[in-house]
Amino acid sequence: MVVNRLLALLSAVLLITALAVIYSKYYSRLIFIDIQKQERELDQREVEWGQTQLELTTFAEQNRVELVAREKLKLVMPLHEKIIYIKP
């Protein structure tokens, strides 16, 4: 009788332990999937950041600024005699 109770108790503990292992494995897979998703999103953001930096560099180039000033704003370079230099 004591042996039967002990066997039942050990079986219950074994079952609970097995369920805990299954849950733990399932939960770790969920976390791994989430990590992979976050890494893909990070890679996407890094690509977007690089493209934005490239666009910024392109827009900030001197010749691009001058081209936009000439074409869109119809600005022209003043004559050399009209330029005033200020010393710091």
Buried (B, 14 or more C-beta within 10 A) or exposed (E): EEEEEEEEEEEEEEEEEEEEEEEEEEEEEEEEEEEEEEEEEEEEEEEEEEEEEEEEEEEEEEEEEEEEEEEEEEEEEEEEEEEEEEEE
